[in-house]
Amino acid sequence: MKKIKMFMFDGCPHCKKALDFLDELRKEDKYSHVEIEMIDEHKEPDIANQYDYYYVPTFYVDEVKVHEGTVTLEQVKEVLDKAI
């Protein structure tokens, strides 16, 4: 399985929405084992500054940016599918 990184920060409404979608999708057997490294850009700026993105949430799969900005359920599902 490929590694997923999600850049976000507490208090971001778009990040909250993405996290809710992740919780919903992880209820399915297909996605229950998918691990995501959550990086809060406010708490870990040294890590966040190493990546090229502007909006959160941003997802990287194996160090390749696959989504940036507000998300839909389908877009989060596509991120997870790229990792499987």
N, C-alpha and C positions, 0 to 999 in steps of 0.2 A: 504494500500500500504506500502511496506517495504521502509526503508530509504536507499538512495544511498549516499556514499561519494566517491568523486574522488580526489585523490592526484595528483597534477601536479605542474608545475611552468611556469611562463612567459618565453618565448623564447625557450621552448622545442618543437622541431618539431613534435614529436610523440604525445604530448599533444594537439598541434594545430590540428593535424589530427583527434584525438578523438573528440575534440570540434566541428570540422566541421561535423563529422558523427552524433554527437548528434543533431546539428542544423538541419541536413537533416532528421533525424528520427522524430524529434519533429514536423515536418510538418504533420505527419500522426496523425489522431485523436487518435489512440491507445496510442501514446506516448506523446501527446501534454501536458498532465497534470503531467507527471513524473517530480518530483523535484530532483535535485542533489545538494548536498552540495559540493562546490568546495573548496578545501584546498590547497593553494599555500604553498608548503613545505618551501620555502625560506622566506615567510612572516609570516608563522605560525609554526615555528619549534617546539614549545612546544606541539602542537597538533600532528604534523607529527611524532615526536619521540615516541609517544605512540603506534604507529602501526608498524607491522612487514612487511616491504616491502623494496625493493632495487631500483626497476626501476619505472619510471613514464611513462605513466599514470597508476595508480592503482585504481581499483574500489573495494569498499566494499559494500555489500548489507546486511543490518541488522548486521553490525559489523563482517561479514564473508568475507574474501578476495575471490573475484570471478574472478579477472583478474589483471595481472601485466605485464607491458611492452607494446611494440608497438601493435597496434590493427588494425583490419579490421572492415569494416562496420558490418559484420555479428557478430563479437565478441561484439561490442557495443550493437547491437540489443539483443544479449543473456543476457547481463547485465540488460538492461531495462526490458526484459521479466521476469527475476528473481524477479524483484521488483514489478511487477504487480500482 
